[in-house]
Amino acid sequence: MTDVILLKKKIEESGMTMVAISKKSNILRETLYNRINGVGEFTATEIIALSKVLGLSNKERDQIFLREKLN
């Protein structure tokens, strides 16, 4: 399960709009909004792309996207 609160915080800290993030990560805007709102799970490709665009460390990536598996 994705830690949506932490993901939204990282998005806000990036200073980019959701449109810019979706373009840079090559994820459709609608898909990005759906994933954040709990419609479907992020795919590995989406996680990698968002990690690069948001400049997430491996630890941050794991805290956001692999939270359930780490607990």
PDB file with SEQRES, HELIX, SHEET and CRYST1 records, atoms N, CA, C and O in Angstrom:
SEQRES   1 A   71  MET THR ASP VAL ILE LEU LEU LYS LYS LYS ILE GLU GLU          
SEQRES   2 A   71  SER GLY MET THR MET VAL ALA ILE SER LYS LYS SER ASN          
SEQRES   3 A   71  ILE LEU ARG GLU THR LEU TYR ASN ARG ILE ASN GLY VAL          
SEQRES   4 A   71  GLY GLU PHE THR ALA THR GLU ILE ILE ALA LEU SER LYS          
SEQRES   5 A   71  VAL LEU GLY LEU SER ASN LYS GLU ARG ASP GLN ILE PHE          
SEQRES   6 A   71  LEU ARG GLU LYS LEU ASN                                      
HELIX    1 AA1 VAL A    4  SER A   14  1                                  11    
HELIX    2 AA2 MET A   18  SER A   25  1                                   8    
HELIX    3 AA3 ARG A   29  ILE A   36  1                                   8    
HELIX    4 AA4 ALA A   44  LEU A   54  1                                  11    
HELIX    5 AA5 ASN A   58  PHE A   65  1                                   8    
HELIX    6 AA6 ARG A   67  LEU A   70  1                                   4    
CRYST1    1.000    1.000    1.000  90.00  90.00  90.00 P 1           1          
ATOM      1  N   MET A   1       0.844  -1.190   0.000  1.00  0.00           N  
ATOM      2  CA  MET A   1       0.000   0.000   0.000  1.00  0.00           C  
ATOM      3  C   MET A   1       0.883   1.245   0.000  1.00  0.00           C  
ATOM      4  O   MET A   1       1.901   1.303   0.691  1.00  0.00           O  
ATOM      5  N   THR A   2       0.485   2.211  -0.766  1.00  0.00           N  
ATOM      6  CA  THR A   2       1.241   3.446  -0.922  1.00  0.00           C  
ATOM      7  C   THR A   2       0.953   4.407   0.230  1.00  0.00           C  
ATOM      8  O   THR A   2      -0.198   4.571   0.636  1.00  0.00           O  
ATOM      9  N   ASP A   3       1.996   5.036   0.748  1.00  0.00           N  
ATOM     10  CA  ASP A   3       1.840   6.080   1.760  1.00  0.00           C  
ATOM     11  C   ASP A   3       1.553   7.376   1.010  1.00  0.00           C  
ATOM     12  O   ASP A   3       2.465   8.130   0.669  1.00  0.00           O  
ATOM     13  N   VAL A   4       0.282   7.617   0.764  1.00  0.00           N  
ATOM     14  CA  VAL A   4      -0.155   8.733  -0.061  1.00  0.00           C  
ATOM     15  C   VAL A   4       0.205  10.074   0.583  1.00  0.00           C  
ATOM     16  O   VAL A   4       0.542  11.030  -0.116  1.00  0.00           O  
ATOM     17  N   ILE A   5       0.135  10.140   1.890  1.00  0.00           N  
ATOM     18  CA  ILE A   5       0.449  11.395   2.584  1.00  0.00           C  
ATOM     19  C   ILE A   5       1.903  11.780   2.335  1.00  0.00           C  
ATOM     20  O   ILE A   5       2.201  12.933   2.021  1.00  0.00           O  
ATOM     21  N   LEU A   6       2.803  10.814   2.476  1.00  0.00           N  
ATOM     22  CA  LEU A   6       4.220  11.083   2.240  1.00  0.00           C  
ATOM     23  C   LEU A   6       4.481  11.393   0.762  1.00  0.00           C  
ATOM     24  O   LEU A   6       5.294  12.262   0.446  1.00  0.00           O  
ATOM     25  N   LEU A   7       3.803  10.694  -0.131  1.00  0.00           N  
ATOM     26  CA  LEU A   7       3.959  10.963  -1.562  1.00  0.00           C  
ATOM     27  C   LEU A   7       3.511  12.383  -1.895  1.00  0.00           C  
ATOM     28  O   LEU A   7       4.201  13.095  -2.625  1.00  0.00           O  
ATOM     29  N   LYS A   8       2.370  12.796  -1.370  1.00  0.00           N  
ATOM     30  CA  LYS A   8       1.880  14.154  -1.624  1.00  0.00           C  
ATOM     31  C   LYS A   8       2.852  15.195  -1.067  1.00  0.00           C  
ATOM     32  O   LYS A   8       3.052  16.246  -1.675  1.00  0.00           O  
ATOM     33  N   LYS A   9       3.449  14.906   0.077  1.00  0.00           N  
ATOM     34  CA  LYS A   9       4.435  15.810   0.667  1.00  0.00           C  
ATOM     35  C   LYS A   9       5.640  15.959  -0.260  1.00  0.00           C  
ATOM     36  O   LYS A   9       6.129  17.068  -0.474  1.00  0.00           O  
ATOM     37  N   LYS A  10       6.113  14.851  -0.803  1.00  0.00           N  
ATOM     38  CA  LYS A  10       7.267  14.890  -1.703  1.00  0.00           C  
ATOM     39  C   LYS A  10       6.920  15.619  -3.003  1.00  0.00           C  
ATOM     40  O   LYS A  10       7.754  16.331  -3.562  1.00  0.00           O  
ATOM     41  N   ILE A  11       5.697  15.441  -3.475  1.00  0.00           N  
ATOM     42  CA  ILE A  11       5.250  16.155  -4.673  1.00  0.00           C  
ATOM     43  C   ILE A  11       5.229  17.659  -4.402  1.00  0.00           C  
ATOM     44  O   ILE A  11       5.693  18.453  -5.220  1.00  0.00           O  
ATOM     45  N   GLU A  12       4.690  18.039  -3.255  1.00  0.00           N  
ATOM     46  CA  GLU A  12       4.636  19.454  -2.883  1.00  0.00           C  
ATOM     47  C   GLU A  12       6.053  20.026  -2.746  1.00  0.00           C  
ATOM     48  O   GLU A  12       6.326  21.127  -3.223  1.00  0.00           O  
ATOM     49  N   GLU A  13       6.941  19.289  -2.103  1.00  0.00           N  
ATOM     50  CA  GLU A  13       8.326  19.740  -1.916  1.00  0.00           C  
ATOM     51  C   GLU A  13       9.069  19.897  -3.244  1.00  0.00           C  
ATOM     52  O   GLU A  13      10.004  20.690  -3.351  1.00  0.00           O  
ATOM     53  N   SER A  14       8.646  19.141  -4.245  1.00  0.00           N  
ATOM     54  CA  SER A  14       9.323  19.216  -5.543  1.00  0.00           C  
ATOM     55  C   SER A  14       9.078  20.552  -6.237  1.00  0.00           C  
ATOM     56  O   SER A  14       9.874  20.982  -7.072  1.00  0.00           O  
ATOM     57  N   GLY A  15       7.976  21.204  -5.887  1.00  0.00           N  
ATOM     58  CA  GLY A  15       7.624  22.472  -6.524  1.00  0.00           C  
ATOM     59  C   GLY A  15       7.028  22.315  -7.908  1.00  0.00           C  
ATOM     60  O   GLY A  15       6.741  23.306  -8.579  1.00  0.00           O  
ATOM     61  N   MET A  16       6.839  21.084  -8.339  1.00  0.00           N  
ATOM     62  CA  MET A  16       6.268  20.822  -9.665  1.00  0.00           C  
ATOM     63  C   MET A  16       4.760  20.593  -9.554  1.00  0.00           C  
ATOM     64  O   MET A  16       4.248  20.162  -8.521  1.00  0.00           O  
ATOM     65  N   THR A  17       4.078  20.893 -10.641  1.00  0.00           N  
ATOM     66  CA  THR A  17       2.652  20.602 -10.698  1.00  0.00           C  
ATOM     67  C   THR A  17       2.469  19.124 -11.023  1.00  0.00           C  
ATOM     68  O   THR A  17       3.400  18.453 -11.468  1.00  0.00           O  
ATOM     69  N   MET A  18       1.277  18.637 -10.799  1.00  0.00           N  
ATOM     70  CA  MET A  18       0.973  17.247 -11.137  1.00  0.00           C  
ATOM     71  C   MET A  18       1.114  17.028 -12.641  1.00  0.00           C  
ATOM     72  O   MET A  18       1.544  15.960 -13.077  1.00  0.00           O  
ATOM     73  N   VAL A  19       0.757  18.028 -13.425  1.00  0.00           N  
ATOM     74  CA  VAL A  19       0.882  17.923 -14.884  1.00  0.00           C  
ATOM     75  C   VAL A  19       2.352  17.769 -15.261  1.00  0.00           C  
ATOM     76  O   VAL A  19       2.697  16.922 -16.085  1.00  0.00           O  
ATOM     77  N   ALA A  20       3.215  18.580 -14.666  1.00  0.00           N  
ATOM     78  CA  ALA A  20       4.644  18.499 -14.957  1.00  0.00           C  
ATOM     79  C   ALA A  20       5.214  17.150 -14.538  1.00  0.00           C  
ATOM     80  O   ALA A  20       6.007  16.550 -15.265  1.00  0.00           O  
ATOM     81  N   ILE A  21       4.811  16.682 -13.374  1.00  0.00           N  
ATOM     82  CA  ILE A  21       5.289  15.378 -12.895  1.00  0.00           C  
ATOM     83  C   ILE A  21       4.825  14.272 -13.813  1.00  0.00           C  
ATOM     84  O   ILE A  21       5.595  13.366 -14.131  1.00  0.00           O  
ATOM     85  N   SER A  22       3.574  14.329 -14.245  1.00  0.00           N  
ATOM     86  CA  SER A  22       3.055  13.287 -15.131  1.00  0.00           C  
ATOM     87  C   SER A  22       3.801  13.287 -16.463  1.00  0.00           C  
ATOM     88  O   SER A  22       4.100  12.222 -17.004  1.00  0.00           O  
ATOM     89  N   LYS A  23       4.101  14.462 -16.990  1.00  0.00           N  
ATOM     90  CA  LYS A  23       4.835  14.538 -18.253  1.00  0.00           C  
ATOM     91  C   LYS A  23       6.257  14.015 -18.103  1.00  0.00           C  
ATOM     92  O   LYS A  23       6.724  13.227 -18.926  1.00  0.00           O  
ATOM     93  N   LYS A  24       6.948  14.454 -17.048  1.00  0.00           N  
ATOM     94  CA  LYS A  24       8.337  14.051 -16.840  1.00  0.00           C  
ATOM     95  C   LYS A  24       8.469  12.558 -16.531  1.00  0.00           C  
ATOM     96  O   LYS A  24       9.468  11.932 -16.886  1.00  0.00           O  
ATOM     97  N   SER A  25       7.462  11.994 -15.873  1.00  0.00           N  
ATOM     98  CA  SER A  25       7.507  10.573 -15.523  1.00  0.00           C  
ATOM     99  C   SER A  25       6.870   9.693 -16.585  1.00  0.00           C  
ATOM    100  O   SER A  25       6.917   8.466 -16.501  1.00  0.00           O  
ATOM    101  N   ASN A  26       6.272  10.332 -17.587  1.00  0.00           N  
ATOM    102  CA  ASN A  26       5.608   9.605 -18.670  1.00  0.00           C  
ATOM    103  C   ASN A  26       4.447   8.748 -18.152  1.00  0.00           C  
ATOM    104  O   ASN A  26       4.203   7.641 -18.632  1.00  0.00           O  
ATOM    105  N   ILE A  27       3.744   9.294 -17.164  1.00  0.00           N  
ATOM    106  CA  ILE A  27       2.545   8.656 -16.618  1.00  0.00           C  
ATOM    107  C   ILE A  27       1.378   9.573 -16.965  1.00  0.00           C  
ATOM    108  O   ILE A  27       1.435  10.776 -16.708  1.00  0.00           O  
ATOM    109  N   LEU A  28       0.336   9.021 -17.541  1.00  0.00           N  
ATOM    110  CA  LEU A  28      -0.832   9.847 -17.857  1.00  0.00           C  
ATOM    111  C   LEU A  28      -1.311  10.559 -16.599  1.00  0.00           C  
ATOM    112  O   LEU A  28      -1.322   9.981 -15.512  1.00  0.00           O  
ATOM    113  N   ARG A  29      -1.701  11.803 -16.753  1.00  0.00           N  
ATOM    114  CA  ARG A  29      -2.173  12.599 -15.612  1.00  0.00           C  
ATOM    115  C   ARG A  29      -3.316  11.897 -14.891  1.00  0.00           C  
ATOM    116  O   ARG A  29      -3.354  11.850 -13.661  1.00  0.00           O  
ATOM    117  N   GLU A  30      -4.236  11.358 -15.659  1.00  0.00           N  
ATOM    118  CA  GLU A  30      -5.383  10.674 -15.073  1.00  0.00           C  
ATOM    119  C   GLU A  30      -4.934   9.453 -14.265  1.00  0.00           C  
ATOM    120  O   GLU A  30      -5.462   9.179 -13.188  1.00  0.00           O  
ATOM    121  N   THR A  31      -3.966   8.738 -14.795  1.00  0.00           N  
ATOM    122  CA  THR A  31      -3.445   7.559 -14.102  1.00  0.00           C  
ATOM    123  C   THR A  31      -2.780   7.970 -12.797  1.00  0.00           C  
ATOM    124  O   THR A  31      -2.976   7.324 -11.768  1.00  0.00           O  
ATOM    125  N   LEU A  32      -1.997   9.039 -12.834  1.00  0.00           N  
ATOM    126  CA  LEU A  32      -1.325   9.517 -11.633  1.00  0.00           C  
ATOM    127  C   LEU A  32      -2.340   9.910 -10.568  1.00  0.00           C  
ATOM    128  O   LEU A  32      -2.200   9.522  -9.408  1.00  0.00           O  
ATOM    129  N   TYR A  33      -3.350  10.666 -10.944  1.00  0.00           N  
ATOM    130  CA  TYR A  33      -4.399  11.048  -9.998  1.00  0.00           C  
ATOM    131  C   TYR A  33      -5.120   9.806  -9.457  1.00  0.00           C  
ATOM    132  O   TYR A  33      -5.391   9.719  -8.260  1.00  0.00           O  
ATOM    133  N   ASN A  34      -5.427   8.856 -10.332  1.00  0.00           N  
ATOM    134  CA  ASN A  34      -6.105   7.640  -9.887  1.00  0.00           C  
ATOM    135  C   ASN A  34      -5.272   6.876  -8.875  1.00  0.00           C  
ATOM    136  O   ASN A  34      -5.795   6.437  -7.850  1.00  0.00           O  
ATOM    137  N   ARG A  35      -3.985   6.710  -9.146  1.00  0.00           N  
ATOM    138  CA  ARG A  35      -3.106   5.975  -8.226  1.00  0.00           C  
ATOM    139  C   ARG A  35      -3.046   6.659  -6.862  1.00  0.00           C  
ATOM    140  O   ARG A  35      -3.113   6.006  -5.820  1.00  0.00           O  
ATOM    141  N   ILE A  36      -2.919   7.983  -6.888  1.00  0.00           N  
ATOM    142  CA  ILE A  36      -2.856   8.733  -5.629  1.00  0.00           C  
ATOM    143  C   ILE A  36      -4.162   8.620  -4.861  1.00  0.00           C  
ATOM    144  O   ILE A  36      -4.167   8.631  -3.630  1.00  0.00           O  
ATOM    145  N   ASN A  37      -5.263   8.511  -5.582  1.00  0.00           N  
ATOM    146  CA  ASN A  37      -6.579   8.401  -4.941  1.00  0.00           C  
ATOM    147  C   ASN A  37      -6.995   6.959  -4.667  1.00  0.00           C  
ATOM    148  O   ASN A  37      -8.149   6.696  -4.331  1.00  0.00           O  
ATOM    149  N   GLY A  38      -6.057   6.027  -4.811  1.00  0.00           N  
ATOM    150  CA  GLY A  38      -6.329   4.647  -4.423  1.00  0.00           C  
ATOM    151  C   GLY A  38      -6.968   3.782  -5.486  1.00  0.00           C  
ATOM    152  O   GLY A  38      -7.382   2.659  -5.199  1.00  0.00           O  
ATOM    153  N   VAL A  39      -7.059   4.282  -6.711  1.00  0.00           N  
ATOM    154  CA  VAL A  39      -7.613   3.479  -7.796  1.00  0.00           C  
ATOM    155  C   VAL A  39      -6.446   2.750  -8.456  1.00  0.00           C  
ATOM    156  O   VAL A  39      -5.744   3.318  -9.292  1.00  0.00           O  
ATOM    157  N   GLY A  40      -6.246   1.511  -8.083  1.00  0.00           N  
ATOM    158  CA  GLY A  40      -5.136   0.723  -8.602  1.00  0.00           C  
ATOM    159  C   GLY A  40      -3.860   0.981  -7.824  1.00  0.00           C  
ATOM    160  O   GLY A  40      -3.766   1.929  -7.045  1.00  0.00           O  
ATOM    161  N   GLU A  41      -2.893   0.130  -8.048  1.00  0.00           N  
ATOM    162  CA  GLU A  41      -1.591   0.239  -7.394  1.00  0.00           C  
ATOM    163  C   GLU A  41      -0.568   0.755  -8.395  1.00  0.00           C  
ATOM    164  O   GLU A  41      -0.688   0.521  -9.598  1.00  0.00           O  
ATOM    165  N   PHE A  42       0.440   1.459  -7.888  1.00  0.00           N  
ATOM    166  CA  PHE A  42       1.528   1.902  -8.748  1.00  0.00           C  
ATOM    167  C   PHE A  42       2.277   0.690  -9.272  1.00  0.00           C  
ATOM    168  O   PHE A  42       2.543  -0.254  -8.528  1.00  0.00           O  
ATOM    169  N   THR A  43       2.615   0.720 -10.556  1.00  0.00           N  
ATOM    170  CA  THR A  43       3.413  -0.359 -11.144  1.00  0.00           C  
ATOM    171  C   THR A  43       4.891  -0.081 -10.857  1.00  0.00           C  
ATOM    172  O   THR A  43       5.256   1.030 -10.471  1.00  0.00           O  
ATOM    173  N   ALA A  44       5.728  -1.089 -11.046  1.00  0.00           N  
ATOM    174  CA  ALA A  44       7.168  -0.922 -10.834  1.00  0.00           C  
ATOM    175  C   ALA A  44       7.713   0.180 -11.734  1.00  0.00           C  
ATOM    176  O   ALA A  44       8.527   0.992 -11.295  1.00  0.00           O  
ATOM    177  N   THR A  45       7.276   0.214 -12.976  1.00  0.00           N  
ATOM    178  CA  THR A  45       7.731   1.241 -13.920  1.00  0.00           C  
ATOM    179  C   THR A  45       7.337   2.635 -13.441  1.00  0.00           C  
ATOM    180  O   THR A  45       8.131   3.570 -13.536  1.00  0.00           O  
ATOM    181  N   GLU A  46       6.137   2.778 -12.936  1.00  0.00           N  
ATOM    182  CA  GLU A  46       5.670   4.075 -12.429  1.00  0.00           C  
ATOM    183  C   GLU A  46       6.459   4.489 -11.190  1.00  0.00           C  
ATOM    184  O   GLU A  46       6.801   5.661 -11.033  1.00  0.00           O  
ATOM    185  N   ILE A  47       6.747   3.539 -10.319  1.00  0.00           N  
ATOM    186  CA  ILE A  47       7.514   3.823  -9.102  1.00  0.00           C  
ATOM    187  C   ILE A  47       8.910   4.308  -9.461  1.00  0.00           C  
ATOM    188  O   ILE A  47       9.397   5.287  -8.896  1.00  0.00           O  
ATOM    189  N   ILE A  48       9.549   3.630 -10.393  1.00  0.00           N  
ATOM    190  CA  ILE A  48      10.897   4.029 -10.818  1.00  0.00           C  
ATOM    191  C   ILE A  48      10.870   5.426 -11.430  1.00  0.00           C  
ATOM    192  O   ILE A  48      11.718   6.261 -11.116  1.00  0.00           O  
ATOM    193  N   ALA A  49       9.898   5.679 -12.300  1.00  0.00           N  
ATOM    194  CA  ALA A  49       9.799   6.981 -12.959  1.00  0.00           C  
ATOM    195  C   ALA A  49       9.555   8.100 -11.953  1.00  0.00           C  
ATOM    196  O   ALA A  49      10.205   9.144 -12.018  1.00  0.00           O  
ATOM    197  N   LEU A  50       8.634   7.893 -11.034  1.00  0.00           N  
ATOM    198  CA  LEU A  50       8.347   8.914 -10.028  1.00  0.00           C  
ATOM    199  C   LEU A  50       9.534   9.133  -9.103  1.00  0.00           C  
ATOM    200  O   LEU A  50       9.805  10.264  -8.699  1.00  0.00           O  
ATOM    201  N   SER A  51      10.236   8.073  -8.767  1.00  0.00           N  
ATOM    202  CA  SER A  51      11.416   8.190  -7.908  1.00  0.00           C  
ATOM    203  C   SER A  51      12.466   9.077  -8.560  1.00  0.00           C  
ATOM    204  O   SER A  51      13.091   9.901  -7.893  1.00  0.00           O  
ATOM    205  N   LYS A  52      12.656   8.908  -9.855  1.00  0.00           N  
ATOM    206  CA  LYS A  52      13.631   9.723 -10.580  1.00  0.00           C  
ATOM    207  C   LYS A  52      13.169  11.175 -10.663  1.00  0.00           C  
ATOM    208  O   LYS A  52      13.946  12.091 -10.393  1.00  0.00           O  
ATOM    209  N   VAL A  53      11.927  11.385 -11.031  1.00  0.00           N  
ATOM    210  CA  VAL A  53      11.404  12.739 -11.209  1.00  0.00           C  
ATOM    211  C   VAL A  53      11.396  13.503  -9.879  1.00  0.00           C  
ATOM    212  O   VAL A  53      11.720  14.691  -9.842  1.00  0.00           O  
ATOM    213  N   LEU A  54      11.029  12.824  -8.798  1.00  0.00           N  
ATOM    214  CA  LEU A  54      10.949  13.477  -7.495  1.00  0.00           C  
ATOM    215  C   LEU A  54      12.278  13.456  -6.745  1.00  0.00           C  
ATOM    216  O   LEU A  54      12.400  14.060  -5.679  1.00  0.00           O  
ATOM    217  N   GLY A  55      13.269  12.767  -7.295  1.00  0.00           N  
ATOM    218  CA  GLY A  55      14.576  12.692  -6.654  1.00  0.00           C  
ATOM    219  C   GLY A  55      14.547  11.944  -5.338  1.00  0.00           C  
ATOM    220  O   GLY A  55      15.222  12.327  -4.382  1.00  0.00           O  
ATOM    221  N   LEU A  56      13.761  10.868  -5.288  1.00  0.00           N  
ATOM    222  CA  LEU A  56      13.633  10.097  -4.053  1.00  0.00           C  
ATOM    223  C   LEU A  56      14.844   9.199  -3.843  1.00  0.00           C  
ATOM    224  O   LEU A  56      15.364   8.603  -4.786  1.00  0.00           O  
ATOM    225  N   SER A  57      15.279   9.112  -2.603  1.00  0.00           N  
ATOM    226  CA  SER A  57      16.312   8.140  -2.252  1.00  0.00           C  
ATOM    227  C   SER A  57      15.644   6.764  -2.217  1.00  0.00           C  
ATOM    228  O   SER A  57      14.417   6.664  -2.220  1.00  0.00           O  
ATOM    229  N   ASN A  58      16.448   5.718  -2.185  1.00  0.00           N  
ATOM    230  CA  ASN A  58      15.880   4.367  -2.100  1.00  0.00           C  
ATOM    231  C   ASN A  58      15.053   4.212  -0.824  1.00  0.00           C  
ATOM    232  O   ASN A  58      14.007   3.562  -0.831  1.00  0.00           O  
ATOM    233  N   LYS A  59      15.523   4.807   0.260  1.00  0.00           N  
ATOM    234  CA  LYS A  59      14.793   4.725   1.528  1.00  0.00           C  
ATOM    235  C   LYS A  59      13.436   5.424   1.415  1.00  0.00           C  
ATOM    236  O   LYS A  59      12.416   4.889   1.850  1.00  0.00           O  
ATOM    237  N   GLU A  60      13.434   6.633   0.822  1.00  0.00           N  
ATOM    238  CA  GLU A  60      12.168   7.358   0.645  1.00  0.00           C  
ATOM    239  C   GLU A  60      11.227   6.579  -0.260  1.00  0.00           C  
ATOM    240  O   GLU A  60      10.034   6.466   0.024  1.00  0.00           O  
ATOM    241  N   ARG A  61      11.767   6.041  -1.353  1.00  0.00           N  
ATOM    242  CA  ARG A  61      10.953   5.238  -2.278  1.00  0.00           C  
ATOM    243  C   ARG A  61      10.297   4.083  -1.537  1.00  0.00           C  
ATOM    244  O   ARG A  61       9.100   3.835  -1.684  1.00  0.00           O  
ATOM    245  N   ASP A  62      11.092   3.380  -0.740  1.00  0.00           N  
ATOM    246  CA  ASP A  62      10.564   2.233  -0.002  1.00  0.00           C  
ATOM    247  C   ASP A  62       9.528   2.655   1.030  1.00  0.00           C  
ATOM    248  O   ASP A  62       8.525   1.966   1.215  1.00  0.00           O  
ATOM    249  N   GLN A  63       9.756   3.779   1.706  1.00  0.00           N  
ATOM    250  CA  GLN A  63       8.798   4.269   2.702  1.00  0.00           C  
ATOM    251  C   GLN A  63       7.460   4.613   2.057  1.00  0.00           C  
ATOM    252  O   GLN A  63       6.403   4.396   2.650  1.00  0.00           O  
ATOM    253  N   ILE A  64       7.510   5.149   0.847  1.00  0.00           N  
ATOM    254  CA  ILE A  64       6.284   5.556   0.166  1.00  0.00           C  
ATOM    255  C   ILE A  64       5.570   4.366  -0.481  1.00  0.00           C  
ATOM    256  O   ILE A  64       4.374   4.165  -0.270  1.00  0.00           O  
ATOM    257  N   PHE A  65       6.300   3.589  -1.261  1.00  0.00           N  
ATOM    258  CA  PHE A  65       5.655   2.591  -2.107  1.00  0.00           C  
ATOM    259  C   PHE A  65       5.672   1.169  -1.558  1.00  0.00           C  
ATOM    260  O   PHE A  65       4.879   0.338  -2.001  1.00  0.00           O  
ATOM    261  N   LEU A  66       6.548   0.867  -0.611  1.00  0.00           N  
ATOM    262  CA  LEU A  66       6.653  -0.496  -0.097  1.00  0.00           C  
ATOM    263  C   LEU A  66       6.348  -0.566   1.390  1.00  0.00           C  
ATOM    264  O   LEU A  66       6.762  -1.506   2.068  1.00  0.00           O  
ATOM    265  N   ARG A  67       5.640   0.404   1.888  1.00  0.00           N  
ATOM    266  CA  ARG A  67       5.355   0.541   3.305  1.00  0.00           C  
ATOM    267  C   ARG A  67       4.819  -0.743   3.920  1.00  0.00           C  
ATOM    268  O   ARG A  67       5.317  -1.184   4.956  1.00  0.00           O  
ATOM    269  N   GLU A  68       3.837  -1.334   3.313  1.00  0.00           N  
ATOM    270  CA  GLU A  68       3.198  -2.523   3.872  1.00  0.00           C  
ATOM    271  C   GLU A  68       4.181  -3.686   3.950  1.00  0.00           C  
ATOM    272  O   GLU A  68       4.150  -4.462   4.905  1.00  0.00           O  
ATOM    273  N   LYS A  69       5.041  -3.809   2.964  1.00  0.00           N  
ATOM    274  CA  LYS A  69       5.981  -4.911   2.924  1.00  0.00           C  
ATOM    275  C   LYS A  69       7.099  -4.763   3.956  1.00  0.00           C  
ATOM    276  O   LYS A  69       7.703  -5.758   4.356  1.00  0.00           O  
ATOM    277  N   LEU A  70       7.383  -3.527   4.393  1.00  0.00           N  
ATOM    278  CA  LEU A  70       8.459  -3.306   5.346  1.00  0.00           C  
ATOM    279  C   LEU A  70       8.010  -3.468   6.782  1.00  0.00           C  
ATOM    280  O   LEU A  70       8.842  -3.697   7.659  1.00  0.00           O  
ATOM    281  N   ASN A  71       6.729  -3.356   7.046  1.00  0.00           N  
ATOM    282  CA  ASN A  71       6.215  -3.458   8.427  1.00  0.00           C  
ATOM    283  C   ASN A  71       5.997  -4.874   8.852  1.00  0.00           C  
ATOM    284  O   ASN A  71       5.570  -5.121   9.980  1.00  0.00           O  
TER     285      ASN A  71                                                      
END                                                                             
